[in-house]
Amino acid sequence: MAVEEKIDIDVFKVVFRAMAQSDNLEIMANHMAQLLVAALEIKGCTIFALNPESEELEVLASFGMSMGYINKGPVLSKKSITATLKGNPIVVQDVNNTDLLQYPEDALKEGIGAIVSIPILFFGEVVGALRLYHHEIWDISEKDVDSLLVLAENIGLAMAYTRVLKSLKKIRYTINDIRGLWMLEPK
Amino acid sequence: MAIEKILLPYNFTHIDQKAVRFVIESFVHLKNITITIFNAYTAVPEIETSSATVTGKLKGSLSYLTQKIADQENELNKVKQKLVQGGFAEDKINTVFKPRKKDIASEIIELVMKDQYDVIVLNRKHAKATRFFSGSVSHKISMSLKGTTVCIVS
């Protein structure tokens, strides 16, 4: 029996419109997490940013997961579903039957049955990960995984845009700070 | 200046729990102090309902989203109980749980300016990568407010 596809053009429209409602990356990412949970009828979703220095995945937005699970400890890119950080989507259909997880016991305690981990790419570089958590064993369609890759790429774009914007703002504040000094004419 | 009003922004992390302990240890001996526990959440986005297929698909799940947000509000009430157990009077503790429209720092600054708090107890998360996207909340608040004591728990 074919696996049902849940992400269609209508879902894309809703997610992109919700993302476009905000100019704040955190709100945008939270809306995306909420709508993916609703559209896929899953337990929760977390969007991580990769810290390239510590190789930790830091939570940017999350929905549906308990605070205990979110605060379970540092998520290390080398220990937790590592292939995502090589740019590949990974489907853990059954968390009882995998050695890919860093915190398998916490996942079971949280009531997670399956995890889909999608890389967030920008210019071919991994800048984060989109993770979706289902209550039960999950047979997600290939087309839905492809759609999730597209959505993740858009978050990657928004992350890159935010970085540029923040840098420009810092430059503007610095210039404003020292502008008075520039105006002083040497006597 | 006597401390009368404390604002405690809370985001359910381990460091937030540390901030609660700090408030109990540092301020419980003061009389007539009012504490406001604050959390700004991301509201469920408004969805255009003209498309029947999407509405049908998402409608059932949206109540799940709303329930999850309500759960968060209950968690905030548990923090209130912790402060009560720590020695503060229950009628002197308020919770503000509101949808956020801008970045967290701006939401806090707006609330402080509106309600004139004497002290804000913030915490500083150690996440460097996400801070690059969201900016440092504690830095923005301490640079923007005058006449308010800002305590940072790290």
Interface residues (C-beta under 8 A of the other chain):
Chain A: K6 D8 D10 V11 K13 V14 R17 A18 Q21 N24 L25 E26 I27 N30 H31 Q34 L35 V37 A38 A39 E41 A49 L50 N51 P52 E53 S54 E56 E58 V59 L60 A61 F63 G64 M67 I70 N71 M159 T162 R163 K166
Chain B: F12 T13 H14 T42 V44 P45 E46 I47 E48 S51 T53 V54 K57 L58 G60 S61 L62 Y64 L65 K68 E75 R100 K102 D103 I104 A127 K128 A129 T130 F132 F133 S134 G135
